[in-house]
Amino acid sequence: MIRLMTRDDEPAVRALTALGHPDWTPKPDGWYRQHRVFVADEQGIVGYTAYDLTPEGYAVGLDVVVHPDWRGKGLGDQLHGARIIDAKAQGASYFVGSTTEEPMRKILEAWGAIKTLTTADGPAYVTRLV
C-alpha cells in the first residue's frame, strides 16, 4: 500500500535509506515535514519517495528508494506514480526529476518524461502534468 509518510515511519525510512544508499547523508530529524513523502507499506516500510513543490508550479523529485528484496516488483513505479498523481492534485504543472539509474529512467519515461538536459546529478527529465 502506498500512503503518505507519518512521523512513526521516520526510523524505518532512515534505515531504508542507509541500506539502499550507504553513501547518502542521513536525513535530519523531521525532514519529511518539509517535503511530500510517500511510503510503500507492506507490513513494514519497503520503499519511499519524496518531492517538493515550488512556488512556480513545479514538482521536483527527490528520492525513490526501494528495499533490495522488493526491487523488480513494480514498487518504484507505484511510488513515482503516487507522487505524480499527488503533484497534479497539488496544482503542479510539471514534474522534474533526474537520475543516473536505468530502472528510474525507464519509470520516468513510462510516465511521459522527456530528457531535457544533463546536470551534475545526471540527466534531467520533465513530465508535463497539465
PyMOL commands that set and color helices and strands:
alter all, ss='L'
color gray80, all
select helices_A, chain A and resi 7-20+31-34+68-70+75-89+102-110
alter helices_A, ss='H'
color red, helices_A
select strands_A, chain A and resi 2-4+36-41+45-53+58-66+94-98+114-119+122-128
alter strands_A, ss='S'
color yellow, strands_A
deselect
rebuild
show_as cartoon
